[in-house]
Structures are given as structure tokens and as C-alpha cells.
Amino acid sequence: MKHALAFLVAFFLLVPIGLAQRPLDGVIDIHVHSAPDSVERSIDSIDVAKLARDRGMRAIVLKSHYEPTATMAFIVRKEVPGIEVFGGIDLNLTVGGMNAAAVEHMTQVSGGYGRLVWMSTFDAENQVRVSKESRPFVRVAKDGQLLQDVKDVIAVIAKHNLVLATGHVSPEEALLLVREGKRQGVRHMVITHAMQTPVLMNVAQMQAAAKEGAFVEFVSGSIAGRGGQERVATYADAISKVGAESCILSSDLGQKGNPLPPDGLAAFIAALRGRGLTAAQIDLISRKNPARILELRSQE
């Protein structure tokens, strides 16, 4: 918690005070972790929606690594009017891995608020390999080719106009996914926290993903603590090279000891402004681009 508070104070001081007063007006966060979950979270889904709404945010997407969140989004919307709440499904082992039937079922949940499909995170083969663990994993490709189960999932994503998010796969696998997504007519794709372990895309790979129509996600969760300012500088440089029109900011927060998702995202925005990103670039990557992938109406 000490590091989290220092993080917030330090980054808010990077920009003039006027920019930090309402930095989240209209902002959308597509990567929010919250309770209930099988791991400890700093805030529950109802309270994070209230906090985001009170900060002026337009929408959030609730994420769990281990179970779908479309049902939770439906309940939270009833309890917290004034903000749009969505969910998704992460194709880890707990939902059967690359399970097209599970994705299809999510689309049938009341309200239709399940929007994102993450292509496996903590159970991804790449995650298990990078973590040097010995346990079952979810594979998306073999010998440089996507598996048929993966193509079947992508077909469901295309059919229901969902968002394909690449999860914790390798950079090479992520590029295979977005190319197949484009081939099958998927309209909205996201390279999940492209510069964070275990993904670790380089700029050329991010640019290649953007050329396929994917948005590249940069998350505030990975800049808290030691080395945070250096990572912000690296992210700002990458956003400029990839192009703000192809980037998205998210929090990826909700872990115990880290800033709460809206607070961490506000600090991230302030830090990027301090590193030279313009107000127009911030507007694109925190408001307009996430609104596009969720197909929310323009507020202009």
C-alpha cells in the first residue's frame, strides 16, 4: 500500500493541477479485476462501478481469469445506474480452454453484456512456459498454425460481434490470432497488455498487429512501484510509434495493495501527459478507441 500511495502522489505531480481534477470524465476501462473472485481483490464489482461512476467514467469491463463475468455485469448495472458495465470470458482451463460453446453461451446471458473474449491468460501455454511451471495449459497454436478449436472460437466471436483479446499468448501467437480474426471478419481486436510479461511485444510486432486492425493495450497496473517512471516513458514512446489511433489504455487493476482501478488509471493518464502525450492522444486511447470496440455511441 505504501508503494501504491507514493505512485499516485508522484504521478499526479507530473502534470498541472487542472489536468488532474477530472481526468476520468468519459474514460472507459476494459480491464478491471474485482471481487467476487477466487483470489483476493481490493474492491468488489459493485463498489468499483460506483467509484468509476463517481469519477466520471463512462464504462468498465469486469474481468475474471477463471469465470465469465456477463452475469455479474447484469447485476452491477441494476445496482449502479449511471455507468455502462460489461463482462467477458477468459478461456482458461476452468471454462474448458478453447471452448466455443462457452463463448456462445456467454452471448445468451441476460442483457447481452458479455463482450470480451480473452484467449487464455494464466493458463496460456506461453504463460506457463515463461513462468517455468509444470502444469496443464491451454494451447492456441502448434508448428506455427492455429488449432481448429481456436478458429472455432474466433468464428463465434465474429458471429456475435464480440471483442477478440489475445490474453497471455506469445507475440507470434497474438499475430496469428489477429490475422485469423481479420480473415474471419472479427471487427474488434485487442492485444492484451502488449508490453507486460509474459507477452512482451516489441514495437515492430505492435505495429504489425495494428496493421491487422487490432488495438494495442497499455495498462497502468504494470507501472506501479519501482521502475514505474521508466516504464511510463517506454509506453509513451511505443504509443507514439504505434500511433494513438491504434492504442487503448486500461487499468488491469484490482489486486490487493495496488491502487484502485479508477485511481490507478487516472494516475497513468497523468503520467503519460507528463511524458508528452497530447490531450487529443489521451482522448483517443482512453475514450474514443475503447468506445469503438464496445460499439458505444459517440459523445461528441
C-alpha positions, 0 to 999 in steps of 0.5 A, spaced: 500 500 500 505 504 501 508 503 494 501 504 491 500 511 495 507 514 493 505 512 485 499 516 485 502 522 489 508 522 484 504 521 478 499 526 479 505 531 480 507 530 473 502 534 470 498 541 472 493 541 477 487 542 472 489 536 468 488 532 474 481 534 477 477 530 472 481 526 468 476 520 468 470 524 465 468 519 459 474 514 460 472 507 459 476 501 462 476 494 459 480 491 464 478 491 471 479 485 476 474 485 482 471 481 487 467 476 487 473 472 485 477 466 487 483 470 489 483 476 493 481 483 490 481 490 493 474 492 491 468 488 489 464 489 482 459 493 485 463 498 489 468 499 483 462 501 478 460 506 483 467 509 484 468 509 476 461 512 476 463 517 481 469 519 477 466 520 471 467 514 467 463 512 462 464 504 462 468 498 465 469 491 463 469 486 469 474 481 468 475 474 471 481 469 469 477 463 471 469 465 470 465 469 465 463 475 468 456 477 463 452 475 469 455 479 474 455 485 469 447 484 469 447 485 476 452 491 477 448 495 472 441 494 476 445 496 482 449 502 479 445 506 474 449 511 471 455 507 468 455 502 462 458 495 465 460 489 461 463 482 462 467 477 458 470 470 458 477 468 459 478 461 456 482 458 461 482 451 463 476 452 468 471 454 462 474 448 458 480 452 454 478 453 447 471 452 448 466 455 443 460 453 446 462 457 452 463 463 448 456 462 445 453 461 451 456 467 454 452 471 448 445 468 451 446 471 458 441 476 460 442 483 457 447 481 452 453 484 456 458 479 455 463 482 450 470 480 451 473 474 449 480 473 452 484 467 449 487 464 455 491 468 460 494 464 466 493 458 463 496 460 456 501 455 454 506 461 453 504 463 460 506 457 463 512 456 459 515 463 461 513 462 468 517 455 468 511 451 471 509 444 470 502 444 469 496 443 464 495 449 459 491 451 454 494 451 447 492 456 441 497 454 436 502 448 434 508 448 428 506 455 427 498 454 425 492 455 429 488 449 432 481 448 429 478 449 436 481 456 436 478 458 429 472 455 432 472 460 437 474 466 433 468 464 428 463 465 434 466 471 436 465 474 429 458 471 429 456 475 435 460 481 434 464 480 440 471 483 442 477 478 440 483 479 446 489 475 445 490 474 453 497 471 455 499 468 448 506 469 445 507 475 440 507 470 434 501 467 437 497 474 438 499 475 430 496 469 428 490 470 432 489 477 429 490 475 422 485 469 423 480 474 426 481 479 420 480 473 415 474 471 419 471 478 419 472 479 427 471 487 427 474 488 434 481 486 436 485 487 442 492 485 444 492 484 451 497 488 455 502 488 449 508 490 453 507 486 460 510 479 461 509 474 459 507 477 452 512 482 451 511 485 444 516 489 441 514 495 437 515 492 430 510 486 432 505 492 435 505 495 429 504 489 425 498 487 429 495 494 428 496 493 421 491 487 422 486 492 425 487 490 432 488 495 438 494 495 442 493 495 450 497 499 455 495 498 462 497 502 468 497 496 473 504 494 470 507 501 472 506 501 479 512 501 484 519 501 482 521 502 475 514 505 474 517 512 471 521 508 466 516 504 464 511 510 463 516 513 458 517 506 454 509 506 453 509 513 451 514 512 446 511 505 443 504 509 443 507 514 439 510 509 434 504 505 434 500 511 433 494 513 438 489 511 433 491 504 434 492 504 442 487 503 448 489 504 455 486 500 461 487 499 468 488 491 469 487 493 476 484 490 482 489 486 486 490 487 493 495 493 495 495 496 488 491 502 487 484 502 485 482 501 478 479 508 477 485 511 481 490 507 478 488 509 471 487 516 472 494 516 475 497 513 468 493 518 464 497 523 468 503 520 467 503 519 460 501 527 459 507 528 463 511 524 458 508 528 452 502 525 450 497 530 447 490 531 450 487 529 443 492 522 444 489 521 451 482 522 448 483 517 443 486 511 447 482 512 453 475 514 450 474 514 443 478 507 441 475 503 447 468 506 445 469 503 438 470 496 440 464 496 445 460 499 439 458 505 444 455 511 441 459 517 440 459 523 445 461 528 441 
